[in-house]
Amino acid sequence: MKLRVLLVCLVALGLSASVAIAAPPPGKGKPASPGNSATAGKPLPTGPTCKPKVTVVLKGTVESASASSLSVDVTSANRWGRAYVSGTALTPVGVDTNTKVRRNGNTTTAAGLLEGDWVLVQARVCRAELLAVGPLPVLTAMRVVAHPASA
């Protein structure tokens, strides 16, 4: 019994020693110079260089539409879009040339949407901008799906 305990302890000691020794030797691996930080070359978490990674999904009705923007009365949203849901204010959503807009299954433009249409808007934003204290970031839609208002 004592021999088994001794063997188990030796195996555990051997494994922990091999993990500790596995670090790269000096001069190998990533350089640790002060001018070469780990975030060099990566986009900033906020601002114009951030890479949007969070999808905001808004559902509501169209209040007004033009070729470059929509005003949406948001009634529900996913977790990231809850801040845009309000009973009084309309949410402006930018629309650019890369936005896919569909109404009743057909491809159209944002200007082709009618007032009162039910709409689902998908936009991507930076997570840090959503979590920051202050004004909400302006949304630019990736995809807009609309259906005529029910009679």
TORDRENDREN-412077 format. One line per 2 residues: their letters; for each residue x, y, z of N, C-alpha, C. Coordinates in steps of 0.02 Angstrom, whole numbers. Example, Ala and Ser with C-alpha at 12.3 -4.5 7.8 and 13.67 -1.06 7.14 Angstrom:
as> 660/-284/390/615/-225/390/660/-165/390 | 642/-112/354/684/-53/357/645/2/394
This chain:
mk> 41/-59/0/0/0/0/44/63/0 | 96/63/43/141/121/45/179/129/-21
lr> 193/73/-53/228/76/-116/185/109/-170 | 121/94/-171/75/124/-220/70/200/-209
vl> 64/221/-148/60/292/-132/124/327/-154 | 182/295/-141/246/323/-162/250/329/-238
lv> 226/278/-274/228/280/-348/182/336/-375 | 123/343/-346/76/395/-368/106/464/-356
cl> 138/474/-300/171/538/-285/228/552/-333 | 267/502/-350/322/511/-397/297/529/-467
va> 243/497/-489/215/512/-555/188/584/-555 | 153/604/-503/127/673/-499/185/723/-498
lg> 237/709/-462/295/753/-459/329/757/-527 | 333/702/-562/364/701/-629/324/741/-679
ls> 258/736/-677/216/775/-723/221/850/-709 | 219/868/-645/223/940/-630/291/969/-648
as> 343/930/-641/410/954/-660/416/962/-735 | 386/917/-774/390/923/-846/352/983/-872
va> 297/1001/-840/259/1060/-860/298/1123/-843 | 332/1124/-787/371/1183/-767/431/1192/-812
ia> 459/1140/-837/519/1144/-879/501/1159/-951 | 438/1153/-971/416/1160/-1040/417/1231/-1066
ap> 434/1281/-1026/438/1350/-1049/493/1356/-1101 | 485/1401/-1151/536/1408/-1202/601/1434/-1173
pp> 657/1414/-1201/722/1438/-1177/729/1513/-1191 | 774/1547/-1156/785/1618/-1168/804/1631/-1240
gk> 775/1684/-1269/790/1702/-1338/742/1670/-1387 | 700/1625/-1365/651/1592/-1409/581/1618/-1391
gk> 534/1612/-1437/466/1633/-1422/457/1707/-1440 | 404/1737/-1412/388/1807/-1426/437/1853/-1390
pa> 460/1906/-1423/506/1953/-1391/470/1993/-1337 | 506/2010/-1285/477/2047/-1229/502/2118/-1226
sp> 518/2147/-1284/542/2215/-1284/485/2264/-1270 | 499/2321/-1239/446/2368/-1220/411/2399/-1280
gn> 443/2405/-1337/411/2435/-1396/368/2386/-1434 | 369/2323/-1416/333/2272/-1453/282/2241/-1406
sa> 225/2273/-1397/175/2248/-1350/133/2192/-1381 | 95/2160/-1339/53/2105/-1363/-5/2129/-1405
ta> -24/2193/-1399/-81/2220/-1437/-60/2258/-1499 | 4/2258/-1515/28/2294/-1574/-3/2265/-1637
gk> -31/2307/-1679/-60/2285/-1742/-132/2262/-1736 | -159/2258/-1676/-228/2237/-1667/-273/2299/-1667
pl> -337/2291/-1690/-381/2349/-1689/-400/2367/-1617 | -414/2431/-1607/-435/2454/-1542/-506/2429/-1527
pt> -525/2421/-1463/-591/2396/-1447/-647/2446/-1460 | -632/2510/-1467/-683/2560/-1482/-656/2606/-1536
gp> -701/2645/-1565/-681/2694/-1616/-686/2666/-1686 | -660/2703/-1734/-668/2684/-1804/-628/2622/-1824
tc> -577/2603/-1785/-537/2545/-1804/-559/2480/-1770 | -612/2483/-1729/-633/2421/-1695/-666/2374/-1745
kp> -662/2310/-1731/-692/2260/-1774/-757/2237/-1741 | -815/2253/-1772/-879/2235/-1741/-885/2159/-1735
kv> -902/2136/-1675/-909/2065/-1663/-976/2046/-1633 | -1017/2096/-1615/-1081/2084/-1582/-1137/2102/-1630
tv> -1186/2057/-1638/-1243/2070/-1681/-1301/2095/-1639 | -1327/2153/-1658/-1385/2182/-1626/-1445/2167/-1671
vl> -1497/2137/-1642/-1558/2120/-1680/-1615/2161/-1651 | -1646/2202/-1693/-1702/2244/-1672/-1765/2224/-1711
kg> -1822/2223/-1677/-1886/2209/-1709/-1933/2267/-1694 | -1971/2288/-1743/-2018/2342/-1732/-2052/2361/-1796
tv> -2074/2424/-1800/-2109/2449/-1860/-2072/2509/-1888 | -2077/2517/-1953/-2045/2572/-1988/-2087/2635/-1978
es> -2056/2689/-1956/-2091/2753/-1950/-2076/2797/-2010 | -2015/2795/-2035/-1997/2831/-2096/-1937/2796/-2127
as> -1931/2803/-2193/-1876/2770/-2229/-1852/2815/-2285 | -1787/2816/-2294/-1757/2851/-2350/-1703/2804/-2378
as> -1668/2828/-2429/-1617/2786/-2461/-1559/2771/-2415 | -1546/2814/-2365/-1487/2804/-2323/-1502/2792/-2249
sl> -1566/2794/-2229/-1580/2783/-2158/-1652/2760/-2148 | -1662/2731/-2090/-1729/2709/-2067/-1740/2737/-1998
sv> -1803/2752/-1982/-1822/2767/-1914/-1868/2710/-1893 | -1848/2675/-1841/-1883/2615/-1819/-1910/2624/-1749
dv> -1974/2608/-1738/-2003/2606/-1671/-1990/2535/-1646 | -1938/2527/-1606/-1915/2461/-1584/-1960/2435/-1528
ts> -1987/2374/-1536/-2029/2344/-1485/-1994/2288/-1448 | -1946/2254/-1480/-1908/2202/-1446/-1840/2196/-1479
an> -1794/2163/-1442/-1726/2157/-1466/-1692/2099/-1431 | -1635/2079/-1457/-1595/2028/-1423/-1559/2060/-1364
rw> -1516/2021/-1331/-1481/2045/-1272/-1442/2109/-1285 | -1408/2113/-1341/-1365/2170/-1356/-1405/2231/-1378
gr> -1466/2221/-1400/-1505/2277/-1424/-1556/2304/-1375 | -1558/2277/-1315/-1609/2298/-1266/-1606/2372/-1250
ay> -1548/2402/-1253/-1542/2473/-1238/-1578/2516/-1290 | -1589/2489/-1350/-1622/2527/-1403/-1698/2523/-1397
vs> -1724/2480/-1355/-1797/2474/-1346/-1820/2529/-1299 | -1863/2572/-1323/-1891/2624/-1281/-1962/2638/-1305
gt> -2005/2658/-1261/-2074/2669/-1279/-2087/2734/-1316 | -2040/2782/-1313/-2054/2847/-1342/-2008/2865/-1400
al> -1945/2851/-1396/-1897/2874/-1447/-1892/2825/-1505 | -1882/2853/-1564/-1870/2812/-1623/-1795/2799/-1629
tp> -1777/2741/-1655/-1707/2724/-1663/-1686/2735/-1735 | -1637/2779/-1747/-1613/2788/-1815/-1564/2732/-1833
vg> -1572/2705/-1892/-1528/2652/-1916/-1502/2672/-1984 | -1436/2673/-1991/-1405/2690/-2055/-1409/2631/-2103
vd> -1416/2647/-2167/-1418/2597/-2220/-1367/2618/-2273 | -1322/2572/-2291/-1273/2588/-2343/-1283/2542/-2402
tn> -1237/2545/-2450/-1244/2505/-2511/-1234/2431/-2500 | -1202/2412/-2445/-1191/2341/-2431/-1248/2309/-2392
tk> -1298/2348/-2372/-1353/2322/-2332/-1401/2283/-2377 | -1418/2223/-2354/-1466/2181/-2390/-1536/2197/-2364
vr> -1578/2223/-2407/-1646/2242/-2388/-1695/2199/-2426 | -1740/2167/-2389/-1792/2125/-2420/-1859/2144/-2391
rn> -1909/2148/-2435/-1978/2161/-2413/-2023/2110/-2445 | -2057/2072/-2404/-2103/2020/-2427/-2068/1969/-2470
gn> -2004/1955/-2456/-1966/1904/-2492/-1931/1930/-2554 | -1940/1992/-2573/-1909/2020/-2633/-1856/2071/-2614
tt> -1803/2073/-2652/-1749/2121/-2641/-1774/2191/-2659 | -1759/2239/-2617/-1780/2308/-2628/-1727/2355/-2598
ta> -1742/2418/-2594/-1699/2467/-2562/-1733/2491/-2499 | -1696/2527/-2457/-1726/2553/-2396/-1782/2601/-2411
ag> -1777/2638/-2466/-1830/2685/-2484/-1893/2649/-2505 | -1888/2585/-2522/-1946/2546/-2541/-1987/2520/-2483
ll> -1964/2531/-2422/-2003/2511/-2363/-2057/2562/-2349 | -2114/2539/-2326/-2171/2583/-2313/-2180/2594/-2239
eg> -2210/2650/-2222/-2224/2666/-2152/-2273/2614/-2124 | -2257/2588/-2066/-2299/2537/-2034/-2277/2466/-2048
dw> -2229/2456/-2093/-2204/2388/-2107/-2171/2359/-2044 | -2183/2294/-2033/-2147/2259/-1980/-2077/2248/-2006
vl> -2026/2259/-1963/-1958/2255/-1987/-1914/2220/-1935 | -1865/2183/-1960/-1813/2152/-1919/-1747/2179/-1946
vq> -1708/2211/-1902/-1645/2242/-1922/-1588/2207/-1887 | -1536/2188/-1924/-1476/2159/-1896/-1418/2206/-1910
ar> -1382/2223/-1857/-1324/2268/-1863/-1268/2240/-1820 | -1206/2254/-1839/-1148/2232/-1800/-1113/2293/-1771
vc> -1096/2287/-1706/-1061/2341/-1671/-1007/2311/-1627 | -964/2355/-1602/-912/2333/-1557/-941/2325/-1487
ra> -923/2271/-1454/-949/2256/-1388/-931/2310/-1337 | -870/2335/-1341/-847/2386/-1293/-888/2450/-1300
el> -910/2467/-1361/-950/2527/-1370/-1020/2518/-1340 | -1048/2457/-1343/-1113/2445/-1312/-1110/2448/-1236
la> -1054/2425/-1208/-1047/2423/-1136/-1023/2488/-1106 | -999/2534/-1148/-972/2597/-1123/-1028/2642/-1096
vg> -1010/2682/-1047/-1057/2731/-1019/-1060/2790/-1067 | -1120/2811/-1083/-1127/2867/-1129/-1179/2850/-1182
pl> -1178/2888/-1236/-1228/2877/-1289/-1217/2809/-1324 | -1272/2781/-1347/-1268/2718/-1383/-1236/2729/-1451
pv> -1200/2680/-1476/-1170/2688/-1543/-1224/2689/-1597 | -1210/2725/-1650/-1255/2728/-1707/-1251/2661/-1744
lt> -1309/2635/-1762/-1311/2570/-1796/-1312/2579/-1871 | -1275/2537/-1906/-1278/2531/-1978/-1299/2460/-1994
am> -1355/2453/-2026/-1385/2386/-2037/-1344/2345/-2086 | -1340/2280/-2071/-1311/2232/-2118/-1367/2202/-2159
rv> -1424/2190/-2125/-1481/2155/-2156/-1545/2185/-2128 | -1593/2196/-2173/-1659/2220/-2154/-1710/2175/-2187
va> -1755/2147/-2147/-1808/2104/-2172/-1874/2137/-2152 | -1917/2151/-2202/-1980/2186/-2187/-2038/2147/-2216
hp> -2095/2156/-2183/-2159/2127/-2206/-2212/2180/-2201 | -2262/2177/-2245/-2315/2227/-2241/-2351/2224/-2174
as> -2378/2281/-2153/-2415/2283/-2091/-2477/2239/-2097 | -2495/2204/-2043/-2554/2161/-2046/-2617/2205/-2047
a> -2666/2182/-2084/-2728/2222/-2092/-2774/2216/-2034
